[in-house]
């Protein structure tokens, strides 16, 4: 009981509000195991149930991070928060038989990047701007973050540009050969992105950790609820591990239930694949990160909030996406990084927009509002994108429905 009390009372006010959704978890699991109820109901329950489970993952990660140095704690907390996304990607890859999963995964990768970079960061700027005229953050976070986002965007765009450049010209190669080359190129890009991310971790945790630790130490002192937070009961290391294990197990079960209903819901409800992949799936993936960052921004810990938003975005692009490509490679699945022109154009423009807002190391509610409006515009475009009939698959062996064609 004390364990549950700490989880409830030591969470932020936003996280405690999310805890009222816990009754949806047993309801979603009951319908999953019994197979009863319409697909739309099963999808809705699983979708809502994912939020408190992801919130528990985030809380356990935050409690674990408290026991570490600042920089290491931020990285561990961000990585644990991304576990929901990794689990969902792997469930989509390994637990579904239809080849549409490749399109869903690719769309979810970009959708997750856009949601964290525009919706989450914009919400943080807006929340912080409501309580104070202007918030300032350290240049080490904005400069490194912007550079890595541009590099990641370029890396993700290369296979798309490669495929489209060859497909519209006469190079004397077959469609199957082009798809094979694109898949191999994507695997190389995935390895390079993963290598770049590991070097970035070394930069943060070893050669320049003192700079980052000093930034976060100053930010911690600016927390308006600093004394209240220190007075709250904390989980022990063992309790953190138990909470994290239980949360991950629940997330895995809910993810399986959710993924199983995606295809029937798309077919029956009229929701388009673009909206499902780019908006709905990513929105629930990063629920824990969004709640954590929003609470930090509200408490004037803008550097912590920025590190969670930009850090989670970089992690999706340079760790999670490469990992799912490499896992698919190990299973000999033709998953690549060939996105649609619309997706890549939106991604690059979003990176440039956010980079422009980060350049002066200042934020206010107007910049936050504009980021959120930009995300809403992308969501509306995804909503109106149609789901078209089957087209040729990447390997030429299966019929797939394109998400963004």
C-alpha positions in Angstrom: 0.0 0.0 0.0 2.9 2.4 0.8 4.3 1.6 -2.6 1.1 2.5 -4.4 0.7 5.6 -2.2 4.1 6.9 -3.2 3.3 6.3 -6.9 0.1 8.3 -6.5 1.2 11.2 -4.2 4.7 11.7 -5.5 3.7 12.2 -9.1 3.2 15.6 -10.6 -0.3 17.0 -10.7 -0.6 16.3 -14.4 0.5 12.7 -13.9 -2.0 12.2 -11.0 -4.8 13.4 -13.3 -3.8 10.7 -15.8 -4.0 8.1 -13.1 -7.8 8.3 -13.2 -7.5 6.4 -16.5 -6.3 3.2 -14.8 -9.7 1.5 -14.9 -9.4 1.4 -18.7 -6.4 -1.0 -18.4 -8.3 -4.1 -17.0 -11.2 -3.2 -19.4 -8.9 -3.2 -22.4 -7.2 -6.4 -21.3 -10.5 -8.2 -20.7 -11.8 -7.4 -24.2 -8.4 -8.4 -25.7 -8.3 -11.8 -24.0 -12.0 -12.6 -24.5 -12.1 -11.2 -28.1 -15.5 -9.6 -27.5 -16.8 -6.2 -28.5 -16.6 -4.2 -31.7 -13.1 -3.4 -33.0 -13.6 0.4 -32.5 -14.4 -0.2 -28.8 -11.4 -2.5 -28.3 -9.1 0.0 -30.1 -10.4 2.9 -28.0 -10.0 1.1 -24.7 -6.5 0.0 -25.5 -5.5 3.4 -26.8 -6.7 5.1 -23.6 -5.2 2.4 -21.4 -1.8 3.0 -22.9 -1.6 6.5 -21.4 -1.6 5.5 -17.6 0.8 2.6 -18.4 3.2 4.9 -20.2 2.8 7.4 -17.3 3.9 4.7 -14.9 6.9 3.9 -17.1 7.8 7.6 -17.0 7.3 7.9 -13.3 9.6 4.8 -12.6 12.2 6.3 -15.0 12.1 9.7 -13.2 12.5 8.0 -9.8 15.4 6.0 -11.1 17.0 9.1 -12.6 16.9 10.9 -9.2 19.5 8.5 -7.9 22.0 9.4 -10.7 24.0 12.4 -11.7 22.0 15.0 -13.6 23.1 14.3 -17.2 23.0 10.5 -16.8 19.6 10.8 -15.1 18.2 12.8 -18.0 19.4 10.3 -20.5 18.2 7.3 -18.5 14.8 9.0 -18.0 14.4 9.8 -21.7 15.5 6.3 -22.7 13.0 4.7 -20.3 10.3 7.0 -21.6 11.0 5.8 -25.1 10.5 2.2 -24.2 6.8 2.5 -25.0 7.7 3.6 -28.5 10.3 0.8 -29.0 7.8 -1.8 -27.7 5.1 -0.5 -30.0 7.4 -0.5 -33.0 8.6 -4.1 -32.3 5.0 -5.3 -31.8 4.0 -3.8 -35.1 7.0 -5.4 -36.8 6.8 -8.9 -35.2 3.2 -9.5 -34.2 1.4 -8.4 -37.4 1.3 -10.4 -40.7 0.1 -7.9 -43.2 2.7 -5.9 -45.1 0.9 -2.6 -44.3 2.9 -2.7 -41.0 5.9 -1.3 -42.8 4.0 1.9 -43.8 2.6 2.2 -40.3 6.0 1.9 -38.7 7.6 4.5 -41.0 4.7 6.9 -40.5 4.9 6.4 -36.7 8.6 7.2 -36.7 8.1 10.5 -38.4 4.9 11.1 -36.5 6.7 10.6 -33.2 9.4 13.1 -34.2 6.9 15.7 -35.2 4.7 15.2 -32.1 7.7 15.6 -29.7 9.4 18.4 -31.7 6.3 20.5 -32.4 3.4 19.5 -30.0 5.4 18.7 -26.9 8.0 21.5 -27.3 5.3 24.0 -28.2 3.2 23.0 -25.2 6.2 23.4 -23.0 7.0 26.9 -24.4 3.3 27.8 -24.0 3.0 26.5 -20.4 6.2 28.3 -19.4 5.2 31.5 -21.1 1.9 31.6 -19.3 3.6 31.9 -15.9 6.5 34.2 -17.0 7.1 36.7 -19.8 10.1 34.9 -21.2 12.1 31.8 -20.5 15.7 31.3 -21.3 17.6 28.1 -21.9 21.3 27.3 -22.3 23.0 27.4 -25.7 24.6 24.0 -25.2 21.2 22.4 -25.4 19.8 24.4 -28.3 22.9 24.3 -30.5 23.7 20.6 -30.0 20.0 19.7 -30.4 19.5 21.7 -33.5 22.6 20.3 -35.2 21.6 16.7 -34.4 18.0 17.3 -35.6 19.3 18.6 -38.9 21.7 15.7 -39.3 19.0 13.1 -38.3 16.5 14.7 -40.8 19.1 14.5 -43.6 19.9 10.9 -42.7 16.2 9.9 -42.8 15.7 11.8 -46.1 18.5 10.2 -48.0 16.8 6.9 -48.8 13.6 8.7 -49.9 15.6 11.1 -52.2 17.5 8.1 -53.5 14.4 6.1 -54.4 12.5 8.9 -55.9 15.4 10.2 -57.9 16.0 6.8 -59.6 12.3 6.0 -60.0 11.6 9.0 -62.2 14.6 8.5 -64.4 15.7 5.7 -66.8 18.6 3.9 -65.2 17.9 0.5 -66.6 17.1 -1.3 -63.3 14.0 -3.1 -62.3 11.6 -2.0 -59.6 12.6 -4.9 -57.5 16.3 -4.0 -57.8 15.5 -0.4 -56.8 13.6 -1.5 -53.8 16.5 -3.9 -52.8 19.0 -1.1 -53.1 16.9 1.3 -51.1 16.5 -1.3 -48.3 20.3 -1.9 -48.2 20.9 1.9 -48.2 18.4 2.3 -45.3 20.3 -0.3 -43.3 23.6 1.5 -43.8 21.9 4.8 -42.8 20.5 3.1 -39.7 23.9 2.0 -38.6 25.4 5.4 -39.2 22.6 7.2 -37.3 23.1 4.7 -34.4 26.8 5.4 -34.4 26.2 9.1 -34.4 23.9 8.7 -31.4 26.5 6.7 -29.5 29.1 9.4 -30.1 26.6 12.0 -28.9 26.0 10.0 -25.7 29.8 9.9 -25.2 29.9 13.6 -25.7 27.2 14.2 -23.1 28.2 11.7 -20.5 32.0 11.7 -20.7 33.9 14.6 -22.4 31.4 17.4 -21.7 29.2 16.0 -18.9 30.4 18.8 -16.6 28.8 21.5 -18.8 25.5 19.6 -18.9 25.5 18.9 -15.2 26.0 22.5 -14.4 23.1 23.5 -16.6 20.7 21.1 -15.0 21.9 21.9 -11.5 21.0 25.6 -12.1 17.7 24.5 -13.6 16.9 22.4 -10.5 17.4 25.4 -8.3 14.9 27.4 -10.4 12.2 24.8 -9.8 9.3 26.6 -8.1 8.3 23.4 -6.4 11.8 22.4 -5.5 11.2 22.1 -1.7 7.9 20.3 -2.2 9.5 17.8 -4.5 12.4 17.1 -2.1 9.9 16.5 0.7 7.9 13.9 -1.2 8.4 10.2 -0.5 10.6 8.4 -3.0 10.8 4.9 -4.3 13.8 2.7 -3.4 15.9 1.3 -6.2 14.2 -2.1 -5.8 10.8 -0.5 -6.0 11.8 1.5 -9.1 12.8 -1.8 -10.8 9.5 -3.5 -9.7 7.4 -0.5 -10.9 9.3 -0.4 -14.2 9.0 -4.1 -14.8 5.2 -4.1 -14.1 4.8 -1.0 -16.3 6.7 -2.5 -19.3 4.8 -5.7 -19.0 1.5 -3.8 -19.1 2.7 -1.7 -22.0 3.6 -4.8 -24.0 0.2 -6.3 -23.4 -1.7 -3.1 -24.3 0.5 -2.6 -27.3 -0.4 -6.1 -28.6 -4.1 -5.3 -28.0 -3.8 -1.9 -29.7 -1.8 -3.1 -32.8 -4.3 -6.0 -33.4 -7.1 -3.5 -33.8 -5.4 -1.0 -36.1 -6.2 -2.6 -39.4 -9.9 -3.4 -38.6 -10.4 0.1 -37.3 -8.9 1.7 -40.4 -11.1 -0.5 -42.7 -14.3 -0.1 -40.7 -14.2 3.5 -39.4 -12.9 5.4 -42.3 -9.9 6.7 -40.4 -7.1 7.0 -43.0 -3.8 5.3 -42.7 -1.9 8.6 -42.7 -3.9 9.9 -39.7 -3.5 6.6 -37.8 0.3 6.3 -38.5 1.4 10.0 -38.3 -0.9 11.2 -35.6 -2.8 8.7 -33.5 -0.1 6.1 -32.8 2.7 8.6 -32.1 0.5 10.6 -29.8 0.1 7.8 -27.3 3.7 6.5 -27.8 5.3 9.5 -26.1 2.6 10.3 -23.5 5.1 9.9 -20.6 7.7 12.2 -22.2 5.0 14.8 -22.9 3.7 14.8 -19.4 7.1 15.0 -17.8 8.3 17.8 -20.0 5.1 19.8 -19.6 5.4 19.6 -15.8 9.0 20.7 -15.9 8.2 23.7 -18.1 5.4 24.7 -15.8 7.8 24.6 -12.9 10.3 26.9 -14.7 12.8 24.0 -15.4 12.9 24.9 -19.1 16.4 23.3 -19.7 15.0 20.0 -18.3 11.9 20.3 -20.5 14.0 21.2 -23.6 16.3 18.2 -23.0 13.3 15.9 -22.7 11.7 17.2 -25.9 14.7 17.5 -28.0 16.4 14.4 -26.4 13.3 12.3 -27.1 13.1 13.5 -30.7 16.8 12.7 -31.3 16.4 9.3 -29.7 13.5 8.5 -32.0 15.4 9.5 -35.1 18.8 8.2 -34.2 18.2 5.3 -31.8 14.6 3.9 -32.1 14.3 4.1 -35.8 17.7 2.6 -36.6 17.0 -0.2 -34.0 13.7 -1.2 -35.7 15.5 -1.2 -39.1 18.2 -3.4 -37.7 15.8 -5.8 -36.1 13.9 -6.1 -39.3 17.2 -6.8 -41.1 17.8 -9.6 -38.6 14.5 -11.1 -39.5 15.1 -10.5 -43.2 12.1 -8.2 -43.5 12.2 -5.5 -46.2 11.6 -2.5 -43.9 13.4 0.6 -45.2 13.4 4.4 -44.6 11.7 5.3 -47.8 9.2 7.9 -46.8 6.8 9.9 -49.0 7.8 13.4 -50.3 5.1 14.9 -48.2 6.4 13.4 -45.0 10.1 14.3 -45.6 9.1 17.9 -46.7 7.1 18.4 -43.5 9.9 16.9 -41.3 12.6 19.2 -42.8 10.4 22.3 -42.6 9.5 21.4 -38.9 13.2 21.0 -38.0 14.0 24.4 -39.6 11.1 26.0 -37.8 12.0 24.7 -34.4 15.7 25.4 -35.0 14.8 29.1 -35.7 12.9 29.2 -32.4 15.8 27.7 -30.5 18.4 30.0 -32.0 18.1 32.9 -29.6 17.9 30.7 -26.4 14.6 32.3 -25.5 11.0 31.2 -25.6 7.6 32.6 -24.9 4.0 31.5 -25.2 3.7 32.9 -28.8 6.4 30.6 -30.1 4.8 27.7 -28.2 1.4 28.5 -29.7 2.8 28.6 -33.2 4.5 25.2 -32.8 1.2 23.7 -31.7 -0.6 25.3 -34.6 1.9 24.0 -37.0 1.4 20.5 -35.6 -2.4 20.8 -35.9 -2.0 21.9 -39.5 0.0 18.7 -40.2 -2.6 16.6 -38.4 -5.4 18.1 -40.6 -3.4 17.3 -43.7 -2.9 13.7 -42.5 -6.6 13.4 -41.8 -7.5 14.4 -45.4 -4.9 12.1 -47.0 -6.8 9.2 -48.5 -6.1 5.5 -48.0 -5.6 4.1 -51.5 -5.9 0.6 -52.8 -3.0 -2.0 -52.7 0.2 -1.1 -54.5 3.4 -3.1 -55.2 5.4 -3.9 -52.1 9.1 -3.1 -51.6 10.2 -6.6 -52.5 7.6 -7.0 -55.3 6.1 -10.1 -53.6 3.3 -8.6 -51.5 0.5 -6.2 -52.1 0.7 -3.3 -49.6 -1.5 -0.3 -49.0 0.5 2.9 -49.1 0.0 5.2 -46.2 0.8 8.4 -48.0 0.0 7.9 -51.6 
